[in-house]
Amino acid sequence: MTVLREYVRRHVEEEEKDWFPDVRKAMGRKALVVLGERMEEERKNAPDDPPEVPSADG
């Protein structure tokens, strides 16, 4: 579990340092705010247990 936790931490730090700034530059603040609001709305309808969601292959 410790190794997994460290891997996830490094991955998040890498995204925040390298990827997010590029996205901010490309999209702009207003578009990111709109996207964030949409994601919050969609979260309300998201399943609580993703493994119970039928596969697209099934």
PDB file with SEQRES, HELIX, SHEET and CRYST1 records, atoms N, CA, C and O in Angstrom:
SEQRES   1 A   58  MET THR VAL LEU ARG GLU TYR VAL ARG ARG HIS VAL GLU          
SEQRES   2 A   58  GLU GLU GLU LYS ASP TRP PHE PRO ASP VAL ARG LYS ALA          
SEQRES   3 A   58  MET GLY ARG LYS ALA LEU VAL VAL LEU GLY GLU ARG MET          
SEQRES   4 A   58  GLU GLU GLU ARG LYS ASN ALA PRO ASP ASP PRO PRO GLU          
SEQRES   5 A   58  VAL PRO SER ALA ASP GLY                                      
HELIX    1 AA1 THR A    2  GLU A   14  1                                  13    
HELIX    2 AA2 GLU A   15  TRP A   19  3                                   5    
HELIX    3 AA3 PHE A   20  MET A   27  1                                   8    
HELIX    4 AA4 ARG A   29  ASN A   45  1                                  17    
HELIX    5 AA5 PRO A   50  GLU A   52  5                                   3    
CRYST1    1.000    1.000    1.000  90.00  90.00  90.00 P 1           1          
ATOM      1  N   MET A   1       0.821  -1.183   0.000  1.00  0.00           N  
ATOM      2  CA  MET A   1       0.000   0.000   0.000  1.00  0.00           C  
ATOM      3  C   MET A   1       0.874   1.259   0.000  1.00  0.00           C  
ATOM      4  O   MET A   1       0.533   2.259  -0.631  1.00  0.00           O  
ATOM      5  N   THR A   2       1.977   1.202   0.696  1.00  0.00           N  
ATOM      6  CA  THR A   2       2.880   2.356   0.762  1.00  0.00           C  
ATOM      7  C   THR A   2       3.434   2.688  -0.617  1.00  0.00           C  
ATOM      8  O   THR A   2       3.511   3.858  -0.993  1.00  0.00           O  
ATOM      9  N   VAL A   3       3.816   1.670  -1.365  1.00  0.00           N  
ATOM     10  CA  VAL A   3       4.360   1.888  -2.710  1.00  0.00           C  
ATOM     11  C   VAL A   3       3.290   2.489  -3.613  1.00  0.00           C  
ATOM     12  O   VAL A   3       3.567   3.423  -4.365  1.00  0.00           O  
ATOM     13  N   LEU A   4       2.073   1.960  -3.543  1.00  0.00           N  
ATOM     14  CA  LEU A   4       0.975   2.491  -4.353  1.00  0.00           C  
ATOM     15  C   LEU A   4       0.700   3.950  -4.010  1.00  0.00           C  
ATOM     16  O   LEU A   4       0.507   4.785  -4.894  1.00  0.00           O  
ATOM     17  N   ARG A   5       0.685   4.240  -2.720  1.00  0.00           N  
ATOM     18  CA  ARG A   5       0.438   5.619  -2.282  1.00  0.00           C  
ATOM     19  C   ARG A   5       1.503   6.564  -2.831  1.00  0.00           C  
ATOM     20  O   ARG A   5       1.176   7.650  -3.311  1.00  0.00           O  
ATOM     21  N   GLU A   6       2.763   6.166  -2.767  1.00  0.00           N  
ATOM     22  CA  GLU A   6       3.845   7.002  -3.286  1.00  0.00           C  
ATOM     23  C   GLU A   6       3.726   7.182  -4.804  1.00  0.00           C  
ATOM     24  O   GLU A   6       3.952   8.273  -5.328  1.00  0.00           O  
ATOM     25  N   TYR A   7       3.374   6.116  -5.489  1.00  0.00           N  
ATOM     26  CA  TYR A   7       3.200   6.195  -6.945  1.00  0.00           C  
ATOM     27  C   TYR A   7       2.109   7.195  -7.297  1.00  0.00           C  
ATOM     28  O   TYR A   7       2.280   8.018  -8.197  1.00  0.00           O  
ATOM     29  N   VAL A   8       0.994   7.123  -6.592  1.00  0.00           N  
ATOM     30  CA  VAL A   8      -0.122   8.039  -6.862  1.00  0.00           C  
ATOM     31  C   VAL A   8       0.288   9.471  -6.537  1.00  0.00           C  
ATOM     32  O   VAL A   8      -0.020  10.391  -7.294  1.00  0.00           O  
ATOM     33  N   ARG A   9       0.976   9.664  -5.425  1.00  0.00           N  
ATOM     34  CA  ARG A   9       1.437  11.017  -5.059  1.00  0.00           C  
ATOM     35  C   ARG A   9       2.324  11.619  -6.144  1.00  0.00           C  
ATOM     36  O   ARG A   9       2.152  12.771  -6.541  1.00  0.00           O  
ATOM     37  N   ARG A  10       3.277  10.816  -6.615  1.00  0.00           N  
ATOM     38  CA  ARG A  10       4.180  11.316  -7.660  1.00  0.00           C  
ATOM     39  C   ARG A  10       3.426  11.634  -8.939  1.00  0.00           C  
ATOM     40  O   ARG A  10       3.705  12.627  -9.612  1.00  0.00           O  
ATOM     41  N   HIS A  11       2.477  10.787  -9.261  1.00  0.00           N  
ATOM     42  CA  HIS A  11       1.679  11.003 -10.468  1.00  0.00           C  
ATOM     43  C   HIS A  11       0.886  12.317 -10.368  1.00  0.00           C  
ATOM     44  O   HIS A  11       0.857  13.099 -11.318  1.00  0.00           O  
ATOM     45  N   VAL A  12       0.258  12.550  -9.238  1.00  0.00           N  
ATOM     46  CA  VAL A  12      -0.504  13.787  -9.027  1.00  0.00           C  
ATOM     47  C   VAL A  12       0.416  14.997  -9.095  1.00  0.00           C  
ATOM     48  O   VAL A  12       0.085  15.989  -9.745  1.00  0.00           O  
ATOM     49  N   GLU A  13       1.563  14.930  -8.434  1.00  0.00           N  
ATOM     50  CA  GLU A  13       2.509  16.050  -8.468  1.00  0.00           C  
ATOM     51  C   GLU A  13       2.961  16.337  -9.903  1.00  0.00           C  
ATOM     52  O   GLU A  13       3.080  17.495 -10.303  1.00  0.00           O  
ATOM     53  N   GLU A  14       3.207  15.284 -10.662  1.00  0.00           N  
ATOM     54  CA  GLU A  14       3.635  15.457 -12.054  1.00  0.00           C  
ATOM     55  C   GLU A  14       2.549  16.131 -12.880  1.00  0.00           C  
ATOM     56  O   GLU A  14       2.836  17.029 -13.672  1.00  0.00           O  
ATOM     57  N   GLU A  15       1.302  15.702 -12.698  1.00  0.00           N  
ATOM     58  CA  GLU A  15       0.209  16.334 -13.429  1.00  0.00           C  
ATOM     59  C   GLU A  15       0.084  17.808 -13.052  1.00  0.00           C  
ATOM     60  O   GLU A  15      -0.046  18.666 -13.925  1.00  0.00           O  
ATOM     61  N   GLU A  16       0.122  18.096 -11.770  1.00  0.00           N  
ATOM     62  CA  GLU A  16      -0.044  19.473 -11.323  1.00  0.00           C  
ATOM     63  C   GLU A  16       1.090  20.371 -11.796  1.00  0.00           C  
ATOM     64  O   GLU A  16       0.873  21.546 -12.093  1.00  0.00           O  
ATOM     65  N   LYS A  17       2.296  19.820 -11.867  1.00  0.00           N  
ATOM     66  CA  LYS A  17       3.464  20.607 -12.253  1.00  0.00           C  
ATOM     67  C   LYS A  17       3.601  20.749 -13.769  1.00  0.00           C  
ATOM     68  O   LYS A  17       3.913  21.828 -14.272  1.00  0.00           O  
ATOM     69  N   ASP A  18       3.365  19.656 -14.488  1.00  0.00           N  
ATOM     70  CA  ASP A  18       3.651  19.639 -15.919  1.00  0.00           C  
ATOM     71  C   ASP A  18       2.414  19.777 -16.802  1.00  0.00           C  
ATOM     72  O   ASP A  18       2.427  20.525 -17.779  1.00  0.00           O  
ATOM     73  N   TRP A  19       1.363  19.069 -16.464  1.00  0.00           N  
ATOM     74  CA  TRP A  19       0.223  18.974 -17.372  1.00  0.00           C  
ATOM     75  C   TRP A  19      -0.788  20.095 -17.156  1.00  0.00           C  
ATOM     76  O   TRP A  19      -1.227  20.720 -18.122  1.00  0.00           O  
ATOM     77  N   PHE A  20      -1.161  20.357 -15.915  1.00  0.00           N  
ATOM     78  CA  PHE A  20      -2.181  21.356 -15.636  1.00  0.00           C  
ATOM     79  C   PHE A  20      -1.834  22.750 -16.151  1.00  0.00           C  
ATOM     80  O   PHE A  20      -2.708  23.414 -16.708  1.00  0.00           O  
ATOM     81  N   PRO A  21      -0.604  23.223 -15.992  1.00  0.00           N  
ATOM     82  CA  PRO A  21      -0.297  24.550 -16.529  1.00  0.00           C  
ATOM     83  C   PRO A  21      -0.514  24.644 -18.047  1.00  0.00           C  
ATOM     84  O   PRO A  21      -0.968  25.672 -18.549  1.00  0.00           O  
ATOM     85  N   ASP A  22      -0.189  23.573 -18.769  1.00  0.00           N  
ATOM     86  CA  ASP A  22      -0.416  23.572 -20.219  1.00  0.00           C  
ATOM     87  C   ASP A  22      -1.904  23.632 -20.545  1.00  0.00           C  
ATOM     88  O   ASP A  22      -2.317  24.319 -21.480  1.00  0.00           O  
ATOM     89  N   VAL A  23      -2.703  22.910 -19.770  1.00  0.00           N  
ATOM     90  CA  VAL A  23      -4.155  22.926 -19.981  1.00  0.00           C  
ATOM     91  C   VAL A  23      -4.707  24.314 -19.687  1.00  0.00           C  
ATOM     92  O   VAL A  23      -5.548  24.819 -20.430  1.00  0.00           O  
ATOM     93  N   ARG A  24      -4.235  24.936 -18.600  1.00  0.00           N  
ATOM     94  CA  ARG A  24      -4.699  26.287 -18.274  1.00  0.00           C  
ATOM     95  C   ARG A  24      -4.393  27.266 -19.405  1.00  0.00           C  
ATOM     96  O   ARG A  24      -5.229  28.094 -19.769  1.00  0.00           O  
ATOM     97  N   LYS A  25      -3.189  27.159 -19.953  1.00  0.00           N  
ATOM     98  CA  LYS A  25      -2.813  28.055 -21.053  1.00  0.00           C  
ATOM     99  C   LYS A  25      -3.675  27.813 -22.281  1.00  0.00           C  
ATOM    100  O   LYS A  25      -4.109  28.761 -22.937  1.00  0.00           O  
ATOM    101  N   ALA A  26      -3.923  26.557 -22.591  1.00  0.00           N  
ATOM    102  CA  ALA A  26      -4.664  26.210 -23.806  1.00  0.00           C  
ATOM    103  C   ALA A  26      -6.152  26.549 -23.705  1.00  0.00           C  
ATOM    104  O   ALA A  26      -6.755  26.990 -24.682  1.00  0.00           O  
ATOM    105  N   MET A  27      -6.743  26.345 -22.527  1.00  0.00           N  
ATOM    106  CA  MET A  27      -8.190  26.529 -22.385  1.00  0.00           C  
ATOM    107  C   MET A  27      -8.579  27.909 -21.880  1.00  0.00           C  
ATOM    108  O   MET A  27      -9.610  28.446 -22.284  1.00  0.00           O  
ATOM    109  N   GLY A  28      -7.789  28.476 -21.025  1.00  0.00           N  
ATOM    110  CA  GLY A  28      -8.159  29.739 -20.404  1.00  0.00           C  
ATOM    111  C   GLY A  28      -9.000  29.511 -19.166  1.00  0.00           C  
ATOM    112  O   GLY A  28      -9.629  28.464 -19.012  1.00  0.00           O  
ATOM    113  N   ARG A  29      -9.009  30.485 -18.296  1.00  0.00           N  
ATOM    114  CA  ARG A  29      -9.684  30.356 -16.998  1.00  0.00           C  
ATOM    115  C   ARG A  29     -11.191  30.164 -17.117  1.00  0.00           C  
ATOM    116  O   ARG A  29     -11.764  29.319 -16.431  1.00  0.00           O  
ATOM    117  N   LYS A  30     -11.825  30.931 -17.969  1.00  0.00           N  
ATOM    118  CA  LYS A  30     -13.290  30.855 -18.076  1.00  0.00           C  
ATOM    119  C   LYS A  30     -13.739  29.464 -18.518  1.00  0.00           C  
ATOM    120  O   LYS A  30     -14.681  28.908 -17.953  1.00  0.00           O  
ATOM    121  N   ALA A  31     -13.075  28.902 -19.518  1.00  0.00           N  
ATOM    122  CA  ALA A  31     -13.442  27.573 -20.006  1.00  0.00           C  
ATOM    123  C   ALA A  31     -13.218  26.521 -18.928  1.00  0.00           C  
ATOM    124  O   ALA A  31     -14.000  25.577 -18.814  1.00  0.00           O  
ATOM    125  N   LEU A  32     -12.163  26.671 -18.138  1.00  0.00           N  
ATOM    126  CA  LEU A  32     -11.905  25.722 -17.057  1.00  0.00           C  
ATOM    127  C   LEU A  32     -12.974  25.807 -15.972  1.00  0.00           C  
ATOM    128  O   LEU A  32     -13.379  24.787 -15.415  1.00  0.00           O  
ATOM    129  N   VAL A  33     -13.426  27.014 -15.672  1.00  0.00           N  
ATOM    130  CA  VAL A  33     -14.487  27.184 -14.676  1.00  0.00           C  
ATOM    131  C   VAL A  33     -15.769  26.516 -15.167  1.00  0.00           C  
ATOM    132  O   VAL A  33     -16.440  25.821 -14.403  1.00  0.00           O  
ATOM    133  N   VAL A  34     -16.106  26.721 -16.425  1.00  0.00           N  
ATOM    134  CA  VAL A  34     -17.303  26.096 -17.000  1.00  0.00           C  
ATOM    135  C   VAL A  34     -17.173  24.576 -16.971  1.00  0.00           C  
ATOM    136  O   VAL A  34     -18.122  23.876 -16.617  1.00  0.00           O  
ATOM    137  N   LEU A  35     -16.018  24.072 -17.337  1.00  0.00           N  
ATOM    138  CA  LEU A  35     -15.779  22.630 -17.302  1.00  0.00           C  
ATOM    139  C   LEU A  35     -15.917  22.082 -15.883  1.00  0.00           C  
ATOM    140  O   LEU A  35     -16.535  21.038 -15.676  1.00  0.00           O  
ATOM    141  N   GLY A  36     -15.349  22.777 -14.919  1.00  0.00           N  
ATOM    142  CA  GLY A  36     -15.448  22.350 -13.532  1.00  0.00           C  
ATOM    143  C   GLY A  36     -16.883  22.312 -13.040  1.00  0.00           C  
ATOM    144  O   GLY A  36     -17.273  21.389 -12.324  1.00  0.00           O  
ATOM    145  N   GLU A  37     -17.672  23.313 -13.422  1.00  0.00           N  
ATOM    146  CA  GLU A  37     -19.083  23.345 -13.034  1.00  0.00           C  
ATOM    147  C   GLU A  37     -19.836  22.173 -13.654  1.00  0.00           C  
ATOM    148  O   GLU A  37     -20.672  21.549 -13.000  1.00  0.00           O  
ATOM    149  N   ARG A  38     -19.542  21.880 -14.897  1.00  0.00           N  
ATOM    150  CA  ARG A  38     -20.202  20.751 -15.574  1.00  0.00           C  
ATOM    151  C   ARG A  38     -19.822  19.424 -14.905  1.00  0.00           C  
ATOM    152  O   ARG A  38     -20.668  18.548 -14.725  1.00  0.00           O  
ATOM    153  N   MET A  39     -18.558  19.288 -14.545  1.00  0.00           N  
ATOM    154  CA  MET A  39     -18.116  18.061 -13.883  1.00  0.00           C  
ATOM    155  C   MET A  39     -18.818  17.879 -12.536  1.00  0.00           C  
ATOM    156  O   MET A  39     -19.191  16.762 -12.178  1.00  0.00           O  
ATOM    157  N   GLU A  40     -18.996  18.958 -11.797  1.00  0.00           N  
ATOM    158  CA  GLU A  40     -19.708  18.876 -10.520  1.00  0.00           C  
ATOM    159  C   GLU A  40     -21.152  18.424 -10.730  1.00  0.00           C  
ATOM    160  O   GLU A  40     -21.662  17.620  -9.950  1.00  0.00           O  
ATOM    161  N   GLU A  41     -21.811  18.923 -11.762  1.00  0.00           N  
ATOM    162  CA  GLU A  41     -23.181  18.505 -12.065  1.00  0.00           C  
ATOM    163  C   GLU A  41     -23.225  17.026 -12.453  1.00  0.00           C  
ATOM    164  O   GLU A  41     -24.098  16.287 -11.996  1.00  0.00           O  
ATOM    165  N   GLU A  42     -22.300  16.603 -13.282  1.00  0.00           N  
ATOM    166  CA  GLU A  42     -22.264  15.203 -13.722  1.00  0.00           C  
ATOM    167  C   GLU A  42     -21.952  14.261 -12.564  1.00  0.00           C  
ATOM    168  O   GLU A  42     -22.426  13.125 -12.539  1.00  0.00           O  
ATOM    169  N   ARG A  43     -21.175  14.721 -11.626  1.00  0.00           N  
ATOM    170  CA  ARG A  43     -20.824  13.892 -10.471  1.00  0.00           C  
ATOM    171  C   ARG A  43     -22.077  13.460  -9.711  1.00  0.00           C  
ATOM    172  O   ARG A  43     -22.120  12.366  -9.147  1.00  0.00           O  
ATOM    173  N   LYS A  44     -23.095  14.321  -9.697  1.00  0.00           N  
ATOM    174  CA  LYS A  44     -24.342  13.991  -8.993  1.00  0.00           C  
ATOM    175  C   LYS A  44     -25.010  12.752  -9.582  1.00  0.00           C  
ATOM    176  O   LYS A  44     -25.706  12.028  -8.870  1.00  0.00           O  
ATOM    177  N   ASN A  45     -24.804  12.502 -10.876  1.00  0.00           N  
ATOM    178  CA  ASN A  45     -25.422  11.365 -11.553  1.00  0.00           C  
ATOM    179  C   ASN A  45     -24.482  10.175 -11.706  1.00  0.00           C  
ATOM    180  O   ASN A  45     -24.879   9.134 -12.229  1.00  0.00           O  
ATOM    181  N   ALA A  46     -23.261  10.320 -11.260  1.00  0.00           N  
ATOM    182  CA  ALA A  46     -22.279   9.248 -11.417  1.00  0.00           C  
ATOM    183  C   ALA A  46     -22.605   8.095 -10.469  1.00  0.00           C  
ATOM    184  O   ALA A  46     -23.100   8.316  -9.364  1.00  0.00           O  
ATOM    185  N   PRO A  47     -22.326   6.871 -10.904  1.00  0.00           N  
ATOM    186  CA  PRO A  47     -22.602   5.722 -10.034  1.00  0.00           C  
ATOM    187  C   PRO A  47     -21.694   5.736  -8.807  1.00  0.00           C  
ATOM    188  O   PRO A  47     -20.550   6.187  -8.865  1.00  0.00           O  
ATOM    189  N   ASP A  48     -22.224   5.239  -7.710  1.00  0.00           N  
ATOM    190  CA  ASP A  48     -21.439   5.140  -6.479  1.00  0.00           C  
ATOM    191  C   ASP A  48     -20.461   3.978  -6.531  1.00  0.00           C  
ATOM    192  O   ASP A  48     -19.434   3.993  -5.853  1.00  0.00           O  
ATOM    193  N   ASP A  49     -20.782   2.966  -7.341  1.00  0.00           N  
ATOM    194  CA  ASP A  49     -19.961   1.760  -7.407  1.00  0.00           C  
ATOM    195  C   ASP A  49     -19.669   1.449  -8.876  1.00  0.00           C  
ATOM    196  O   ASP A  49     -20.383   0.653  -9.486  1.00  0.00           O  
ATOM    197  N   PRO A  50     -18.630   2.063  -9.457  1.00  0.00           N  
ATOM    198  CA  PRO A  50     -18.335   1.869 -10.879  1.00  0.00           C  
ATOM    199  C   PRO A  50     -18.252   0.414 -11.324  1.00  0.00           C  
ATOM    200  O   PRO A  50     -18.656   0.133 -12.452  1.00  0.00           O  
ATOM    201  N   PRO A  51     -17.750  -0.551 -10.514  1.00  0.00           N  
ATOM    202  CA  PRO A  51     -17.716  -1.936 -10.993  1.00  0.00           C  
ATOM    203  C   PRO A  51     -19.107  -2.504 -11.294  1.00  0.00           C  
ATOM    204  O   PRO A  51     -19.223  -3.482 -12.033  1.00  0.00           O  
ATOM    205  N   GLU A  52     -20.156  -1.910 -10.735  1.00  0.00           N  
ATOM    206  CA  GLU A  52     -21.511  -2.386 -11.011  1.00  0.00           C  
ATOM    207  C   GLU A  52     -22.066  -1.851 -12.335  1.00  0.00           C  
ATOM    208  O   GLU A  52     -23.116  -2.310 -12.786  1.00  0.00           O  
ATOM    209  N   VAL A  53     -21.391  -0.904 -12.956  1.00  0.00           N  
ATOM    210  CA  VAL A  53     -21.845  -0.338 -14.216  1.00  0.00           C  
ATOM    211  C   VAL A  53     -21.532  -1.340 -15.325  1.00  0.00           C  
ATOM    212  O   VAL A  53     -20.401  -1.816 -15.422  1.00  0.00           O  
ATOM    213  N   PRO A  54     -22.522  -1.667 -16.166  1.00  0.00           N  
ATOM    214  CA  PRO A  54     -22.275  -2.620 -17.230  1.00  0.00           C  
ATOM    215  C   PRO A  54     -21.180  -2.133 -18.188  1.00  0.00           C  
ATOM    216  O   PRO A  54     -21.073  -0.940 -18.472  1.00  0.00           O  
ATOM    217  N   SER A  55     -20.399  -3.046 -18.662  1.00  0.00           N  
ATOM    218  CA  SER A  55     -19.313  -2.725 -19.587  1.00  0.00           C  
ATOM    219  C   SER A  55     -19.877  -2.378 -20.955  1.00  0.00           C  
ATOM    220  O   SER A  55     -20.936  -2.872 -21.342  1.00  0.00           O  
ATOM    221  N   ALA A  56     -19.172  -1.535 -21.679  1.00  0.00           N  
ATOM    222  CA  ALA A  56     -19.560  -1.215 -23.057  1.00  0.00           C  
ATOM    223  C   ALA A  56     -19.390  -2.435 -23.950  1.00  0.00           C  
ATOM    224  O   ALA A  56     -20.027  -2.526 -24.999  1.00  0.00           O  
ATOM    225  N   ASP A  57     -18.538  -3.373 -23.549  1.00  0.00           N  
ATOM    226  CA  ASP A  57     -18.314  -4.591 -24.330  1.00  0.00           C  
ATOM    227  C   ASP A  57     -19.424  -5.608 -24.113  1.00  0.00           C  
ATOM    228  O   ASP A  57     -19.622  -6.496 -24.942  1.00  0.00           O  
ATOM    229  N   GLY A  58     -20.160  -5.485 -22.991  1.00  0.00           N  
ATOM    230  CA  GLY A  58     -21.123  -6.507 -22.594  1.00  0.00           C  
ATOM    231  C   GLY A  58     -22.403  -6.366 -23.281  1.00  0.00           C  
ATOM    232  O   GLY A  58     -23.318  -7.156 -23.050  1.00  0.00           O  
TER     233      GLY A  58                                                      
END                                                                             
